Amino acid sequence: MKIRINGNSVRLRLSKTEVASFCSDGYLEEKTEFGTAAFTYKLQRNDYSATMDAGFEDGTMTMYIPTQLM
C-alpha cells in the first residue's frame, strides 16, 4: 500500500493483491518507522456507516470504508 499526502488530501494506492486481501479480511495495515517513532496507516471495514470516514490517534491514521463500497 502506498500513501500520498498533499495538503489536506490523502490518497492510498493498493495493489491487486492488497485489494483482494482487504475485501476478504476487511483490514489492511502498513507502518513506516522514523527512528524510535512510527507512522501507521490502516484501512478498516465499517459495517455501521454508509460514508467513508478517517481518524488519527497515537500516530495511526485509520480510514474506515463502508461495507457497501466493498
N, C-alpha and C positions, 0 to 999 in steps of 0.2 A: 504494500500500500504506500503510495506516495502522497505527500501533503504539500499544498501550495497555499501560502498565506500572502495576501496582498491587501494592505489596509485593513478594512473590517470584513474582508471576504476570505473564506476558507474553502479550498477545493481538495477533495480526496480523489485519487485515481487508483482504481483497483484492477488487478489482472483478472483474467477469466477464471483462474483457479481460486482467487480470493472471493470473487462474486459467488461462485458455486459454494464455497465454504460458508460464506455469510448467509446465503439462502438456506443452507441446511442446518447451521448451528445458531443463527441469529446473533452472532457475536464475532467481532474481529478486533484485534489489538496490535499495535506496534509501539515501540519505545525507542527514543533517541536519548543517549546518555551524554551529559556535559560534565565531565569530571565526576564529582560526587552527586550531582543533581541529575534528574531525568525528566523528560517531557514525554508523556504517554498520550496517544490518541486512539480512540475507540469508536467503533460502530456498534450499536446495540439495537436489537429489535424492540419495538414498543407496541404492545398489544392494547394499550389503553388510550391512545390518541390517534387522530386521523391526520395530524400535521407533524412535519419534521420539527425537531427541537434540538437544542445543543446546550451543554453546560460545561463549566470549567471549575474544577476543585482540586486542590492539592497537586498542582502540576499535571492534571489529567483533563484533556478535552474529550467529552463524550458526545457523539452525535446520535440522536435517537431517531430511528427510521420506523414509520408506521408499518405494521404488518400488511396493510392494504397495498402498499407500494412495492412489496417484495414479489 
